[in-house]
């Protein structure tokens, strides 16, 4: 009887372990959703719907090629997809922000129409081209406009991460401004002491030093009125002790509502990007944006995130982001990363030498017309970037 009971117990144990292993084996991989952001618009307000549909069609054409390259690449299988733990979502998301400036574009068209009475036709054509192509790039630079756009992007990212998904952002042209500002403002890369412990008031310094809080993002600090930005581009601590004391204790809660977690966004691909033209102050050591960019890079590396800039070499609006950096250079510099680096497999890389058989006139739009070539260029930048950053 004892032997029979023992045999029965062994059978139950074996059956249980077999089913548990099957459950573990059959676990669905986590999805990574690619989110594509449009650039400056070249449309008049009457055709806004058509251009949105056109952009969505371009994304549907590009995404399968991008998905294929990342899935078949050995390095991205290891680093990004974690050898099968993660999988690229076949359904991309289009974040189309161009229509937010619709009313202003409508006013521009009205002014251009009025100017036709006394303007030569060639001047009309050139003026209209500049107005429509450059307007949104300038419009989105205004703090009020950019804040609204990145808040909407955060809603989309949060919707995906609430499902358990991760995301990768693709910023086309002026869309690269948004991905950059999204990281700068929404990334949990700031230890509050780094921006608030310099207050001249002892009570505020005591609050900061004696109240443990989690890493946060710039928007959370700004929304609670803990820090402010002055006209010279530097952040300073709110000196109102009562407001500071009341709001600092809410910071962790605000961080959860406002910021994205370090592991939510796995990477960024900016392409056809004139980013450095509009954000040249990022290299100015006298501005807070330089300090925040250093924090951003540090946390990108520590959280295994890739941040790529990929341009066709004859694209006149595809500006290379200066010299590529390496981990060794950063460690030997006076940067934030040199002081606080904790390891990681993330990297930042610029590749602006990809050839496309187009003239400089059409090269800026060629990324959508040559999806296979562009996707191969992105995965080439990914592979080169990792190797160069860690072993140049």
N, C-alpha and C positions, 0 to 999 in steps of 0.2 A: 504493500500500500504506500509506504514511504517513497519507494522508487517511482511509483506512478505519479505521486504528488510532485516529486522533484522534476520528473520529465515534463509534466504539465506546466510547471513554473518556468522551465527553460523555454518551452514553446511560446508561452505568453511574452516572456522577455524578448525573445528573438523577433517575434511578430511586431512588438512595440518599437524596437530599435529600427527595424526595417522601415516601418511607416514614418518614423521620425526623420530618418535619413532621406526618405523620399520627399517629405515635406520641405526639408532644408534644400534639397536638390532642385525642387520644382519652384522655389521662390522666384517671383518675377523680379527682374532687375529694375533698379530705379531709373526713371526716364530723365533725360536731359533735353529740355525744350529750347530750340533756337528761336530767338526773338530778333526780328529784322526791323531796323529803324530807317525811315526814308531820310533824304537829304533836302536841300533847298528845292522849292518848287519852281517849275517854269510854266505854270499854268495861269490862265485868268480865272476869275472866280466863277464864270459861267460853266467852265469845264472841270470843276473840282472833283466831281464824282468820277468822271472818266479817268483822271490821272491817279486817283486812289485805286481804282480797279486795275489800271495798268501796272501799278507798283505791286499789287498783290499777285498779279499774273507773273511778273518777273521773279518774285520770291518763290513761287511754286515751281518755276523753271530751274532756279539756282539750287534750291534746298536739296533735292535728291543727289546732285553732284557733290555738294558739301558733305552730306551725310555719308556718302560712299567713301570719300577720301578719308574722313576721320575714322570710319569703321575699319578700313583696310590698312591703315597705317600702324606699324608695330609700336611706335612710341606712344601714340595717342591711345591705343588699346591698353597699354600699361598704365600711363599716367592719368588720362582723362576718364577712360571707361573702366578702369580698375579690373582688367581681365574678365570682363563680363558682368561685373556687379552693377554697372551703369550701362544704359543703352540710349541712343539718340532717338528722340520722339520723331516719328515720320511726319507728324503734323506740326509745321512751324506756326509761329504767331507773328502777325504783322502789326507793328505799332506805328500807325500813321498819324503823325502829329501836325502835318502841314496845314490842315484845315483850321487849326486854332488861330491862325493869323488871317482868316478869311476876310473879316471886315476891313482890315488895313489894306489888304490886296485890292479889295473892291474900291477903296478910296483912291489908291494909286492909279488904278485903271481909269477912274473918272478924271483924275488930273491929267493923265496922259492923253485922254481923248480931247480934253479942252485945249491942250498944247498943240494939237495937230493943226490948228488954224494958222500958226505962225512958225512951225518947225518943219524943216526939210524932211523928206521921206526917209533918207538914210539915217539921219539923226533920230527920227522917231523909232526906227527899227532897233538901233543900238540902245537907245534909252529904255525901250520896253524890255529888251533882252536882259540888260543889267538889273532893271527894277524887279523883274520876276525871278531871276536866278539868284540874286544876292539878298533880296529882301528878307527871306526867312532866316538866312544865316545871321543877319544883323538883328532881326526881331528876337531871336531866341537868346541873344546875348543879354538882353535886359533881365535883371534879376527876377522881376515879377513874372515875366513870361517863362523863363527857365524853371522857376520853382514849380509853376503849374504843370509843366511838361514832365519833369522828373517825378512829381507826385503821382501823376497818372501812370508813368512807367512802373513806379513802385507798387501800385495796385495790381498791375498785371503780373509782376514778379511774385508778389505775395500770393496771388491766386494760384500760381503754379506751385510754389513751395508749400502752400497749405495742402496740396494734393500729395506731397511727398516728392515732388519733382525738383530738379536742379535746372539752371538756365545758363545759356551762353548768349551774349548780346552781340549783334552785328550792326555797327553804325556806319551807314553810307554817307559820305560827304559831310554835310552839316550835322548829320545824325551822330557823328563822332564827338561833337561838342556835348551832346546829351549823355553819351556813355561816360565821358570823362567827368562831367559835372555830377552825374549820378553816383559815381564812385567817390568823388571828392566830398559830396554832401551827405550821402546815405550809407556809406560803408562804415561798419563798426571798427574803425581804425584808430580812434582817439581815446587815450586814457585822460579823463577829465583834468587830472592834475597838471597835464602838460599845457593846458590852455587857461586854467583858472587859478593855479596856485601862486601866480605872480602878483596877485592883488596887493595893493598897498595897505589894505585894511586887515588887521590881525584877526578879527572875528571871521571874516570870509576865509582866510587861510586856515583857520582852525576847523571850520565846517568841512572844507575840502579834505584836510588831512585826517579828520576823525570820522568821516562818513564813507564807508566802503561802497563803491559802486562798480558796475561792470563797464567794460569798454563801450563807447557810444559813438555817435556820428555828429557831424557839425549841425545838421538840421535839428536834432533833438536838443542840443545846447542852445541854439538860436530860438527855437519855439518856446522854450522855458525862460527865455530872456536871461540866461546865465552868462552868455558872452554876446558881444556886439562887434560890428565891423565899422571902423572909422574910414574917413575919406582917403587916407593914405594906403589903404589895403591891409591894415593890421587889425587883428581881433584883440579885444580887451575885455576884462571881466566887468560885469555889471557891479557898480559900487554901492548899489542900494542893498544894504545888509538885510533888510526885512524881506524883500523880494527874493534875494539869493537864498536865504535860509529856508524860506517856504518852498521854493521850487527845486532846490538841489535834491531833496529827499524824494522827489517824483521822477528823478532822472532814469532809473532802471525801467520804470513803467513806460516813460516816453520813448526810450530806446526801442522797446519791443514794438511799439506802434509805428515808429517813424523810420527806423533803420533796417537795412537788410543784414542778415547774419553772414559771417565770413564764408561759410560753406554753401550759401544759397546760389551764388553766381560762380560758375566754374571757369569762365573765361570771357574775353572781349576780343572781337575782331573789328577794328576800324579800317575802313578802306575808302579810297578816293578822298583822303582826309586832308583838309587844310588847317588842321587843329593848331599847329604851331604858329601859323600866321595870326590867329585870333587870340592865342594864349601865350604870347611871347614872354609875359611877365612871370610865367611859371619858373623861369631860371633866375629871377631876381631874388637874391637872398634877403632883401629888405622887406619883402612882402610875406604875408601869412600864407598865401597860396603856395609859395615855395615849400614852406614847412609842412603844410597839409599834403602836398604831392609826395614829399619824402615819406610821410607816414603811410600814405596810400601804397607806394611801392613796397615798403617794408611788409605791409600786411598782405599784399598780393603774393609776395614770395613765400611768406610763412604759411599761407593757406593754400598753396599749390594751385594758384590761379595763373592763367596765361593772359597776357595783355599785348595783343599784336596790332601793328599798323602795317597794312599791306596796300601798296600803290603800284599801278602800272607806271613804267618809267617815263613815258611820254604824256602822262596826264598832267596838264599844267596846274591843276588844283590839288594834286596829290603831293603834299609837302612831306619830305622825310623828317622824322623827329630827331634831328641832330645825330650825334654819334651814338652807336649802340653801347649800352652799359654792360658791365659784367659784375658778377658777385665780388670778385677780387677787388675791382676798382671801388665798389661801394664800401667794402670793408676797410679799405685804406683811405677813405675820404672822411670828411667831417660830417657826414650825413647822419640822420636819425638811425638808419639801418646799421651803421657802423657801431653805434652805441648799444642798441637794443636787440640786434638780430638773434633769433632763436632757432634758425634752421627752417627748411622747407624745400619744396620743389617747384615753386612758381617762378615766372620769369617775364621780363618785358623785352620786346624786340620789334625793330622796324625793318621792313623789307620793301624797298621802293624801286627795285631794279627789274621788275617782271616785264618781259617783252610782250607786246600785243601788236598785231599788224593793223594799226589804226593811226591816223594822223593826230596831231595834238588837239585838233578841233573836236574830234569825236571820241578821244580816249577816255574822257571823264565819264561817258555813258557806256563804255565798252565792257565794263564788269558784268553787266546784265546780258549783253549780247554774246559773251563768251564764257558761259558758266563753267564749262569743263576746265578751260584754261585757268580761270580765276580760282576755282576750288583747289586745283593742283598747286597754285601759287600760295594759297593759304596754308595748306598742309606742309609745303616746303618751308614756309616761314616758321611754322610751328616746330618742325624738326630742327632747322638751323638755329632757331632762337634758343631752344633748350640747350643744345650742345655749346653754342657760343657763350651763353650766360654762365654756364658752369665750367666749361673747359675750352676757352677761346683758342 
